[in-house]
Amino acid sequence: MSTTPTPFDAATFCFCLAASKAARALARRYDEAFRPIGLTNGQFSILVGVALELPVGLGELADALGMDRTTLTAALKPLDRQGLVSITPDPKDARLRRLRLTERGKDVVAAALPIWAEVQAEVRARSDGIDVLGTLNRVSV
């Protein structure tokens, strides 16, 4: 690459663009796999986040998913309408919201986990032995 970057350099050697393209490709693959059970990969991630710690707070989940609260709140609305999560005031502080999986939400997560495992195995097999998760988890900027 030359000392003065060109648009070609930015389009060809940009870490951010390459990571974004890879993320979109992965998201499409997971979306395709989850389509038969009516989930997107983002919804699956939210449901799994809620399943990890019951009850979980909205702010805690947003932080864990790397989302802002406003985006998470919007993403939770369809899950709430579908009866997959319940959103209730925190008993100690009514300004805070607590999230729980409903029984239906637990059933959907149970149906989604084998699909997720299959796609994970597929992606791992295609990664040519590269520790993709280890590398991504170490990235901090």
Phi and psi in radians as a Rosetta constraint file:
Dihedral C 1 N 2 CA 2 C 2 CIRCULARHARMONIC -1.259 0.35
Dihedral N 2 CA 2 C 2 N 3 CIRCULARHARMONIC 2.939 0.35
Dihedral C 2 N 3 CA 3 C 3 CIRCULARHARMONIC -1.232 0.35
Dihedral N 3 CA 3 C 3 N 4 CIRCULARHARMONIC -0.531 0.35
Dihedral C 3 N 4 CA 4 C 4 CIRCULARHARMONIC -1.778 0.35
Dihedral N 4 CA 4 C 4 N 5 CIRCULARHARMONIC 1.963 0.35
Dihedral C 4 N 5 CA 5 C 5 CIRCULARHARMONIC -1.100 0.35
Dihedral N 5 CA 5 C 5 N 6 CIRCULARHARMONIC 2.594 0.35
Dihedral C 5 N 6 CA 6 C 6 CIRCULARHARMONIC -2.023 0.35
Dihedral N 6 CA 6 C 6 N 7 CIRCULARHARMONIC 2.894 0.35
Dihedral C 6 N 7 CA 7 C 7 CIRCULARHARMONIC -1.002 0.35
Dihedral N 7 CA 7 C 7 N 8 CIRCULARHARMONIC -0.583 0.35
Dihedral C 7 N 8 CA 8 C 8 CIRCULARHARMONIC -1.076 0.35
Dihedral N 8 CA 8 C 8 N 9 CIRCULARHARMONIC -0.757 0.35
Dihedral C 8 N 9 CA 9 C 9 CIRCULARHARMONIC -1.036 0.35
Dihedral N 9 CA 9 C 9 N 10 CIRCULARHARMONIC -0.819 0.35
Dihedral C 9 N 10 CA 10 C 10 CIRCULARHARMONIC -1.120 0.35
Dihedral N 10 CA 10 C 10 N 11 CIRCULARHARMONIC -0.617 0.35
Dihedral C 10 N 11 CA 11 C 11 CIRCULARHARMONIC -1.403 0.35
Dihedral N 11 CA 11 C 11 N 12 CIRCULARHARMONIC -0.495 0.35
Dihedral C 11 N 12 CA 12 C 12 CIRCULARHARMONIC -1.703 0.35
Dihedral N 12 CA 12 C 12 N 13 CIRCULARHARMONIC -0.605 0.35
Dihedral C 12 N 13 CA 13 C 13 CIRCULARHARMONIC -2.032 0.35
Dihedral N 13 CA 13 C 13 N 14 CIRCULARHARMONIC 0.312 0.35
Dihedral C 13 N 14 CA 14 C 14 CIRCULARHARMONIC -1.475 0.35
Dihedral N 14 CA 14 C 14 N 15 CIRCULARHARMONIC 2.073 0.35
Dihedral C 14 N 15 CA 15 C 15 CIRCULARHARMONIC -1.045 0.35
Dihedral N 15 CA 15 C 15 N 16 CIRCULARHARMONIC -0.753 0.35
Dihedral C 15 N 16 CA 16 C 16 CIRCULARHARMONIC -1.105 0.35
Dihedral N 16 CA 16 C 16 N 17 CIRCULARHARMONIC -0.791 0.35
Dihedral C 16 N 17 CA 17 C 17 CIRCULARHARMONIC -1.105 0.35
Dihedral N 17 CA 17 C 17 N 18 CIRCULARHARMONIC -0.775 0.35
Dihedral C 17 N 18 CA 18 C 18 CIRCULARHARMONIC -1.097 0.35
Dihedral N 18 CA 18 C 18 N 19 CIRCULARHARMONIC -0.748 0.35
Dihedral C 18 N 19 CA 19 C 19 CIRCULARHARMONIC -1.151 0.35
Dihedral N 19 CA 19 C 19 N 20 CIRCULARHARMONIC -0.701 0.35
Dihedral C 19 N 20 CA 20 C 20 CIRCULARHARMONIC -1.107 0.35
Dihedral N 20 CA 20 C 20 N 21 CIRCULARHARMONIC -0.748 0.35
Dihedral C 20 N 21 CA 21 C 21 CIRCULARHARMONIC -1.112 0.35
Dihedral N 21 CA 21 C 21 N 22 CIRCULARHARMONIC -0.752 0.35
Dihedral C 21 N 22 CA 22 C 22 CIRCULARHARMONIC -1.124 0.35
Dihedral N 22 CA 22 C 22 N 23 CIRCULARHARMONIC -0.736 0.35
Dihedral C 22 N 23 CA 23 C 23 CIRCULARHARMONIC -1.103 0.35
Dihedral N 23 CA 23 C 23 N 24 CIRCULARHARMONIC -0.728 0.35
Dihedral C 23 N 24 CA 24 C 24 CIRCULARHARMONIC -1.137 0.35
Dihedral N 24 CA 24 C 24 N 25 CIRCULARHARMONIC -0.691 0.35
Dihedral C 24 N 25 CA 25 C 25 CIRCULARHARMONIC -1.128 0.35
Dihedral N 25 CA 25 C 25 N 26 CIRCULARHARMONIC -0.777 0.35
Dihedral C 25 N 26 CA 26 C 26 CIRCULARHARMONIC -1.103 0.35
Dihedral N 26 CA 26 C 26 N 27 CIRCULARHARMONIC -0.772 0.35
Dihedral C 26 N 27 CA 27 C 27 CIRCULARHARMONIC -1.044 0.35
Dihedral N 27 CA 27 C 27 N 28 CIRCULARHARMONIC -0.735 0.35
Dihedral C 27 N 28 CA 28 C 28 CIRCULARHARMONIC -1.083 0.35
Dihedral N 28 CA 28 C 28 N 29 CIRCULARHARMONIC -0.688 0.35
Dihedral C 28 N 29 CA 29 C 29 CIRCULARHARMONIC -1.142 0.35
Dihedral N 29 CA 29 C 29 N 30 CIRCULARHARMONIC -0.787 0.35
Dihedral C 29 N 30 CA 30 C 30 CIRCULARHARMONIC -1.166 0.35
Dihedral N 30 CA 30 C 30 N 31 CIRCULARHARMONIC -0.734 0.35
Dihedral C 30 N 31 CA 31 C 31 CIRCULARHARMONIC -0.993 0.35
Dihedral N 31 CA 31 C 31 N 32 CIRCULARHARMONIC -0.791 0.35
Dihedral C 31 N 32 CA 32 C 32 CIRCULARHARMONIC -1.036 0.35
Dihedral N 32 CA 32 C 32 N 33 CIRCULARHARMONIC -0.759 0.35
Dihedral C 32 N 33 CA 33 C 33 CIRCULARHARMONIC -1.185 0.35
Dihedral N 33 CA 33 C 33 N 34 CIRCULARHARMONIC -0.665 0.35
Dihedral C 33 N 34 CA 34 C 34 CIRCULARHARMONIC -1.435 0.35
Dihedral N 34 CA 34 C 34 N 35 CIRCULARHARMONIC -0.227 0.35
Dihedral C 34 N 35 CA 35 C 35 CIRCULARHARMONIC -0.905 0.35
Dihedral N 35 CA 35 C 35 N 36 CIRCULARHARMONIC -0.759 0.35
Dihedral C 35 N 36 CA 36 C 36 CIRCULARHARMONIC -1.059 0.35
Dihedral N 36 CA 36 C 36 N 37 CIRCULARHARMONIC -0.397 0.35
Dihedral C 36 N 37 CA 37 C 37 CIRCULARHARMONIC -1.830 0.35
Dihedral N 37 CA 37 C 37 N 38 CIRCULARHARMONIC 0.168 0.35
Dihedral C 37 N 38 CA 38 C 38 CIRCULARHARMONIC 1.346 0.35
Dihedral N 38 CA 38 C 38 N 39 CIRCULARHARMONIC 0.465 0.35
Dihedral C 38 N 39 CA 39 C 39 CIRCULARHARMONIC -2.059 0.35
Dihedral N 39 CA 39 C 39 N 40 CIRCULARHARMONIC 2.753 0.35
Dihedral C 39 N 40 CA 40 C 40 CIRCULARHARMONIC -1.824 0.35
Dihedral N 40 CA 40 C 40 N 41 CIRCULARHARMONIC 2.919 0.35
Dihedral C 40 N 41 CA 41 C 41 CIRCULARHARMONIC -1.096 0.35
Dihedral N 41 CA 41 C 41 N 42 CIRCULARHARMONIC -0.626 0.35
Dihedral C 41 N 42 CA 42 C 42 CIRCULARHARMONIC -1.132 0.35
Dihedral N 42 CA 42 C 42 N 43 CIRCULARHARMONIC -0.729 0.35
Dihedral C 42 N 43 CA 43 C 43 CIRCULARHARMONIC -1.139 0.35
Dihedral N 43 CA 43 C 43 N 44 CIRCULARHARMONIC -0.690 0.35
Dihedral C 43 N 44 CA 44 C 44 CIRCULARHARMONIC -1.039 0.35
Dihedral N 44 CA 44 C 44 N 45 CIRCULARHARMONIC -0.813 0.35
Dihedral C 44 N 45 CA 45 C 45 CIRCULARHARMONIC -1.038 0.35
Dihedral N 45 CA 45 C 45 N 46 CIRCULARHARMONIC -0.720 0.35
Dihedral C 45 N 46 CA 46 C 46 CIRCULARHARMONIC -1.140 0.35
Dihedral N 46 CA 46 C 46 N 47 CIRCULARHARMONIC -0.813 0.35
Dihedral C 46 N 47 CA 47 C 47 CIRCULARHARMONIC -1.073 0.35
Dihedral N 47 CA 47 C 47 N 48 CIRCULARHARMONIC -0.713 0.35
Dihedral C 47 N 48 CA 48 C 48 CIRCULARHARMONIC -1.151 0.35
Dihedral N 48 CA 48 C 48 N 49 CIRCULARHARMONIC -0.699 0.35
Dihedral C 48 N 49 CA 49 C 49 CIRCULARHARMONIC -1.055 0.35
Dihedral N 49 CA 49 C 49 N 50 CIRCULARHARMONIC -0.719 0.35
Dihedral C 49 N 50 CA 50 C 50 CIRCULARHARMONIC -1.176 0.35
Dihedral N 50 CA 50 C 50 N 51 CIRCULARHARMONIC -0.663 0.35
Dihedral C 50 N 51 CA 51 C 51 CIRCULARHARMONIC -1.175 0.35
Dihedral N 51 CA 51 C 51 N 52 CIRCULARHARMONIC -0.432 0.35
Dihedral C 51 N 52 CA 52 C 52 CIRCULARHARMONIC -1.144 0.35
Dihedral N 52 CA 52 C 52 N 53 CIRCULARHARMONIC -0.674 0.35
Dihedral C 52 N 53 CA 53 C 53 CIRCULARHARMONIC -2.526 0.35
Dihedral N 53 CA 53 C 53 N 54 CIRCULARHARMONIC 1.933 0.35
Dihedral C 53 N 54 CA 54 C 54 CIRCULARHARMONIC -1.846 0.35
Dihedral N 54 CA 54 C 54 N 55 CIRCULARHARMONIC 2.301 0.35
Dihedral C 54 N 55 CA 55 C 55 CIRCULARHARMONIC -1.401 0.35
Dihedral N 55 CA 55 C 55 N 56 CIRCULARHARMONIC 2.612 0.35
Dihedral C 55 N 56 CA 56 C 56 CIRCULARHARMONIC -1.913 0.35
Dihedral N 56 CA 56 C 56 N 57 CIRCULARHARMONIC 2.555 0.35
Dihedral C 56 N 57 CA 57 C 57 CIRCULARHARMONIC -1.513 0.35
Dihedral N 57 CA 57 C 57 N 58 CIRCULARHARMONIC 2.654 0.35
Dihedral C 57 N 58 CA 58 C 58 CIRCULARHARMONIC -1.021 0.35
Dihedral N 58 CA 58 C 58 N 59 CIRCULARHARMONIC -0.799 0.35
Dihedral C 58 N 59 CA 59 C 59 CIRCULARHARMONIC -1.140 0.35
Dihedral N 59 CA 59 C 59 N 60 CIRCULARHARMONIC -0.706 0.35
Dihedral C 59 N 60 CA 60 C 60 CIRCULARHARMONIC -1.099 0.35
Dihedral N 60 CA 60 C 60 N 61 CIRCULARHARMONIC -0.749 0.35
Dihedral C 60 N 61 CA 61 C 61 CIRCULARHARMONIC -1.179 0.35
Dihedral N 61 CA 61 C 61 N 62 CIRCULARHARMONIC -0.738 0.35
Dihedral C 61 N 62 CA 62 C 62 CIRCULARHARMONIC -1.010 0.35
Dihedral N 62 CA 62 C 62 N 63 CIRCULARHARMONIC -0.788 0.35
Dihedral C 62 N 63 CA 63 C 63 CIRCULARHARMONIC -1.085 0.35
Dihedral N 63 CA 63 C 63 N 64 CIRCULARHARMONIC -0.788 0.35
Dihedral C 63 N 64 CA 64 C 64 CIRCULARHARMONIC -1.102 0.35
Dihedral N 64 CA 64 C 64 N 65 CIRCULARHARMONIC -0.563 0.35
Dihedral C 64 N 65 CA 65 C 65 CIRCULARHARMONIC -1.608 0.35
Dihedral N 65 CA 65 C 65 N 66 CIRCULARHARMONIC -0.052 0.35
Dihedral C 65 N 66 CA 66 C 66 CIRCULARHARMONIC 1.208 0.35
Dihedral N 66 CA 66 C 66 N 67 CIRCULARHARMONIC 0.580 0.35
Dihedral C 66 N 67 CA 67 C 67 CIRCULARHARMONIC -2.037 0.35
Dihedral N 67 CA 67 C 67 N 68 CIRCULARHARMONIC 2.808 0.35
Dihedral C 67 N 68 CA 68 C 68 CIRCULARHARMONIC -1.552 0.35
Dihedral N 68 CA 68 C 68 N 69 CIRCULARHARMONIC 2.776 0.35
Dihedral C 68 N 69 CA 69 C 69 CIRCULARHARMONIC -1.049 0.35
Dihedral N 69 CA 69 C 69 N 70 CIRCULARHARMONIC -0.654 0.35
Dihedral C 69 N 70 CA 70 C 70 CIRCULARHARMONIC -1.112 0.35
Dihedral N 70 CA 70 C 70 N 71 CIRCULARHARMONIC -0.769 0.35
Dihedral C 70 N 71 CA 71 C 71 CIRCULARHARMONIC -1.133 0.35
Dihedral N 71 CA 71 C 71 N 72 CIRCULARHARMONIC -0.750 0.35
Dihedral C 71 N 72 CA 72 C 72 CIRCULARHARMONIC -1.120 0.35
Dihedral N 72 CA 72 C 72 N 73 CIRCULARHARMONIC -0.748 0.35
Dihedral C 72 N 73 CA 73 C 73 CIRCULARHARMONIC -1.003 0.35
Dihedral N 73 CA 73 C 73 N 74 CIRCULARHARMONIC -0.778 0.35
Dihedral C 73 N 74 CA 74 C 74 CIRCULARHARMONIC -1.131 0.35
Dihedral N 74 CA 74 C 74 N 75 CIRCULARHARMONIC -0.685 0.35
Dihedral C 74 N 75 CA 75 C 75 CIRCULARHARMONIC -1.238 0.35
Dihedral N 75 CA 75 C 75 N 76 CIRCULARHARMONIC -0.454 0.35
Dihedral C 75 N 76 CA 76 C 76 CIRCULARHARMONIC -1.327 0.35
Dihedral N 76 CA 76 C 76 N 77 CIRCULARHARMONIC -0.442 0.35
Dihedral C 76 N 77 CA 77 C 77 CIRCULARHARMONIC -0.979 0.35
Dihedral N 77 CA 77 C 77 N 78 CIRCULARHARMONIC -0.858 0.35
Dihedral C 77 N 78 CA 78 C 78 CIRCULARHARMONIC -1.156 0.35
Dihedral N 78 CA 78 C 78 N 79 CIRCULARHARMONIC -0.568 0.35
Dihedral C 78 N 79 CA 79 C 79 CIRCULARHARMONIC -1.174 0.35
Dihedral N 79 CA 79 C 79 N 80 CIRCULARHARMONIC -0.633 0.35
Dihedral C 79 N 80 CA 80 C 80 CIRCULARHARMONIC -1.190 0.35
Dihedral N 80 CA 80 C 80 N 81 CIRCULARHARMONIC -0.804 0.35
Dihedral C 80 N 81 CA 81 C 81 CIRCULARHARMONIC -1.059 0.35
Dihedral N 81 CA 81 C 81 N 82 CIRCULARHARMONIC -0.605 0.35
Dihedral C 81 N 82 CA 82 C 82 CIRCULARHARMONIC -1.390 0.35
Dihedral N 82 CA 82 C 82 N 83 CIRCULARHARMONIC -0.077 0.35
Dihedral C 82 N 83 CA 83 C 83 CIRCULARHARMONIC 1.338 0.35
Dihedral N 83 CA 83 C 83 N 84 CIRCULARHARMONIC 0.459 0.35
Dihedral C 83 N 84 CA 84 C 84 CIRCULARHARMONIC -1.616 0.35
Dihedral N 84 CA 84 C 84 N 85 CIRCULARHARMONIC -0.510 0.35
Dihedral C 84 N 85 CA 85 C 85 CIRCULARHARMONIC -2.292 0.35
Dihedral N 85 CA 85 C 85 N 86 CIRCULARHARMONIC 2.692 0.35
Dihedral C 85 N 86 CA 86 C 86 CIRCULARHARMONIC -2.014 0.35
Dihedral N 86 CA 86 C 86 N 87 CIRCULARHARMONIC 2.444 0.35
Dihedral C 86 N 87 CA 87 C 87 CIRCULARHARMONIC -2.089 0.35
Dihedral N 87 CA 87 C 87 N 88 CIRCULARHARMONIC 2.029 0.35
Dihedral C 87 N 88 CA 88 C 88 CIRCULARHARMONIC -2.283 0.35
Dihedral N 88 CA 88 C 88 N 89 CIRCULARHARMONIC 2.719 0.35
Dihedral C 88 N 89 CA 89 C 89 CIRCULARHARMONIC -1.135 0.35
Dihedral N 89 CA 89 C 89 N 90 CIRCULARHARMONIC 2.544 0.35
Dihedral C 89 N 90 CA 90 C 90 CIRCULARHARMONIC -1.153 0.35
Dihedral N 90 CA 90 C 90 N 91 CIRCULARHARMONIC 2.329 0.35
Dihedral C 90 N 91 CA 91 C 91 CIRCULARHARMONIC -1.105 0.35
Dihedral N 91 CA 91 C 91 N 92 CIRCULARHARMONIC -0.435 0.35
Dihedral C 91 N 92 CA 92 C 92 CIRCULARHARMONIC -1.623 0.35
Dihedral N 92 CA 92 C 92 N 93 CIRCULARHARMONIC -0.403 0.35
Dihedral C 92 N 93 CA 93 C 93 CIRCULARHARMONIC -2.596 0.35
Dihedral N 93 CA 93 C 93 N 94 CIRCULARHARMONIC 1.778 0.35
Dihedral C 93 N 94 CA 94 C 94 CIRCULARHARMONIC -1.104 0.35
Dihedral N 94 CA 94 C 94 N 95 CIRCULARHARMONIC -0.257 0.35
Dihedral C 94 N 95 CA 95 C 95 CIRCULARHARMONIC -1.292 0.35
Dihedral N 95 CA 95 C 95 N 96 CIRCULARHARMONIC -0.394 0.35
Dihedral C 95 N 96 CA 96 C 96 CIRCULARHARMONIC -1.609 0.35
Dihedral N 96 CA 96 C 96 N 97 CIRCULARHARMONIC 2.635 0.35
Dihedral C 96 N 97 CA 97 C 97 CIRCULARHARMONIC -1.986 0.35
Dihedral N 97 CA 97 C 97 N 98 CIRCULARHARMONIC 2.442 0.35
Dihedral C 97 N 98 CA 98 C 98 CIRCULARHARMONIC -1.954 0.35
Dihedral N 98 CA 98 C 98 N 99 CIRCULARHARMONIC 2.503 0.35
Dihedral C 98 N 99 CA 99 C 99 CIRCULARHARMONIC -2.028 0.35
Dihedral N 99 CA 99 C 99 N 100 CIRCULARHARMONIC 2.454 0.35
Dihedral C 99 N 100 CA 100 C 100 CIRCULARHARMONIC -2.460 0.35
Dihedral N 100 CA 100 C 100 N 101 CIRCULARHARMONIC 2.584 0.35
Dihedral C 100 N 101 CA 101 C 101 CIRCULARHARMONIC -1.330 0.35
Dihedral N 101 CA 101 C 101 N 102 CIRCULARHARMONIC 2.413 0.35
Dihedral C 101 N 102 CA 102 C 102 CIRCULARHARMONIC -1.415 0.35
Dihedral N 102 CA 102 C 102 N 103 CIRCULARHARMONIC 3.036 0.35
Dihedral C 102 N 103 CA 103 C 103 CIRCULARHARMONIC -1.036 0.35
Dihedral N 103 CA 103 C 103 N 104 CIRCULARHARMONIC -0.728 0.35
Dihedral C 103 N 104 CA 104 C 104 CIRCULARHARMONIC -1.091 0.35
Dihedral N 104 CA 104 C 104 N 105 CIRCULARHARMONIC -0.708 0.35
Dihedral C 104 N 105 CA 105 C 105 CIRCULARHARMONIC -1.071 0.35
Dihedral N 105 CA 105 C 105 N 106 CIRCULARHARMONIC -0.713 0.35
Dihedral C 105 N 106 CA 106 C 106 CIRCULARHARMONIC -1.106 0.35
Dihedral N 106 CA 106 C 106 N 107 CIRCULARHARMONIC -0.683 0.35
Dihedral C 106 N 107 CA 107 C 107 CIRCULARHARMONIC -1.125 0.35
Dihedral N 107 CA 107 C 107 N 108 CIRCULARHARMONIC -0.714 0.35
Dihedral C 107 N 108 CA 108 C 108 CIRCULARHARMONIC -1.164 0.35
Dihedral N 108 CA 108 C 108 N 109 CIRCULARHARMONIC -0.731 0.35
Dihedral C 108 N 109 CA 109 C 109 CIRCULARHARMONIC -1.086 0.35
Dihedral N 109 CA 109 C 109 N 110 CIRCULARHARMONIC -0.748 0.35
Dihedral C 109 N 110 CA 110 C 110 CIRCULARHARMONIC -1.073 0.35
Dihedral N 110 CA 110 C 110 N 111 CIRCULARHARMONIC -0.649 0.35
Dihedral C 110 N 111 CA 111 C 111 CIRCULARHARMONIC -1.282 0.35
Dihedral N 111 CA 111 C 111 N 112 CIRCULARHARMONIC -0.553 0.35
Dihedral C 111 N 112 CA 112 C 112 CIRCULARHARMONIC -1.384 0.35
Dihedral N 112 CA 112 C 112 N 113 CIRCULARHARMONIC -0.531 0.35
Dihedral C 112 N 113 CA 113 C 113 CIRCULARHARMONIC -1.045 0.35
Dihedral N 113 CA 113 C 113 N 114 CIRCULARHARMONIC -0.762 0.35
Dihedral C 113 N 114 CA 114 C 114 CIRCULARHARMONIC -1.118 0.35
Dihedral N 114 CA 114 C 114 N 115 CIRCULARHARMONIC -0.596 0.35
Dihedral C 114 N 115 CA 115 C 115 CIRCULARHARMONIC -1.130 0.35
Dihedral N 115 CA 115 C 115 N 116 CIRCULARHARMONIC -0.807 0.35
Dihedral C 115 N 116 CA 116 C 116 CIRCULARHARMONIC -1.022 0.35
Dihedral N 116 CA 116 C 116 N 117 CIRCULARHARMONIC -0.792 0.35
Dihedral C 116 N 117 CA 117 C 117 CIRCULARHARMONIC -1.077 0.35
Dihedral N 117 CA 117 C 117 N 118 CIRCULARHARMONIC -0.655 0.35
Dihedral C 117 N 118 CA 118 C 118 CIRCULARHARMONIC -1.142 0.35
Dihedral N 118 CA 118 C 118 N 119 CIRCULARHARMONIC -0.782 0.35
Dihedral C 118 N 119 CA 119 C 119 CIRCULARHARMONIC -1.180 0.35
Dihedral N 119 CA 119 C 119 N 120 CIRCULARHARMONIC -0.697 0.35
Dihedral C 119 N 120 CA 120 C 120 CIRCULARHARMONIC -0.990 0.35
Dihedral N 120 CA 120 C 120 N 121 CIRCULARHARMONIC -0.809 0.35
Dihedral C 120 N 121 CA 121 C 121 CIRCULARHARMONIC -1.104 0.35
Dihedral N 121 CA 121 C 121 N 122 CIRCULARHARMONIC -0.700 0.35
Dihedral C 121 N 122 CA 122 C 122 CIRCULARHARMONIC -1.093 0.35
Dihedral N 122 CA 122 C 122 N 123 CIRCULARHARMONIC -0.809 0.35
Dihedral C 122 N 123 CA 123 C 123 CIRCULARHARMONIC -1.147 0.35
Dihedral N 123 CA 123 C 123 N 124 CIRCULARHARMONIC -0.744 0.35
Dihedral C 123 N 124 CA 124 C 124 CIRCULARHARMONIC -1.064 0.35
Dihedral N 124 CA 124 C 124 N 125 CIRCULARHARMONIC -0.747 0.35
Dihedral C 124 N 125 CA 125 C 125 CIRCULARHARMONIC -1.117 0.35
Dihedral N 125 CA 125 C 125 N 126 CIRCULARHARMONIC -0.541 0.35
Dihedral C 125 N 126 CA 126 C 126 CIRCULARHARMONIC -1.518 0.35
Dihedral N 126 CA 126 C 126 N 127 CIRCULARHARMONIC -0.062 0.35
Dihedral C 126 N 127 CA 127 C 127 CIRCULARHARMONIC -1.514 0.35
Dihedral N 127 CA 127 C 127 N 128 CIRCULARHARMONIC 0.086 0.35
Dihedral C 127 N 128 CA 128 C 128 CIRCULARHARMONIC 0.944 0.35
Dihedral N 128 CA 128 C 128 N 129 CIRCULARHARMONIC 0.679 0.35
Dihedral C 128 N 129 CA 129 C 129 CIRCULARHARMONIC 1.365 0.35
Dihedral N 129 CA 129 C 129 N 130 CIRCULARHARMONIC 0.029 0.35
Dihedral C 129 N 130 CA 130 C 130 CIRCULARHARMONIC -1.326 0.35
Dihedral N 130 CA 130 C 130 N 131 CIRCULARHARMONIC 2.375 0.35
Dihedral C 130 N 131 CA 131 C 131 CIRCULARHARMONIC -1.389 0.35
Dihedral N 131 CA 131 C 131 N 132 CIRCULARHARMONIC 1.344 0.35
Dihedral C 131 N 132 CA 132 C 132 CIRCULARHARMONIC -1.061 0.35
Dihedral N 132 CA 132 C 132 N 133 CIRCULARHARMONIC -0.852 0.35
Dihedral C 132 N 133 CA 133 C 133 CIRCULARHARMONIC -1.124 0.35
Dihedral N 133 CA 133 C 133 N 134 CIRCULARHARMONIC -0.745 0.35
Dihedral C 133 N 134 CA 134 C 134 CIRCULARHARMONIC -1.042 0.35
Dihedral N 134 CA 134 C 134 N 135 CIRCULARHARMONIC -0.749 0.35
Dihedral C 134 N 135 CA 135 C 135 CIRCULARHARMONIC -1.135 0.35
Dihedral N 135 CA 135 C 135 N 136 CIRCULARHARMONIC -0.827 0.35
Dihedral C 135 N 136 CA 136 C 136 CIRCULARHARMONIC -1.122 0.35
Dihedral N 136 CA 136 C 136 N 137 CIRCULARHARMONIC -0.671 0.35
Dihedral C 136 N 137 CA 137 C 137 CIRCULARHARMONIC -1.219 0.35
Dihedral N 137 CA 137 C 137 N 138 CIRCULARHARMONIC -0.378 0.35
Dihedral C 137 N 138 CA 138 C 138 CIRCULARHARMONIC -1.527 0.35
Dihedral N 138 CA 138 C 138 N 139 CIRCULARHARMONIC -0.200 0.35
Dihedral C 138 N 139 CA 139 C 139 CIRCULARHARMONIC -1.289 0.35
Dihedral N 139 CA 139 C 139 N 140 CIRCULARHARMONIC 2.170 0.35
Dihedral C 139 N 140 CA 140 C 140 CIRCULARHARMONIC -2.527 0.35
Dihedral N 140 CA 140 C 140 N 141 CIRCULARHARMONIC 2.337 0.35
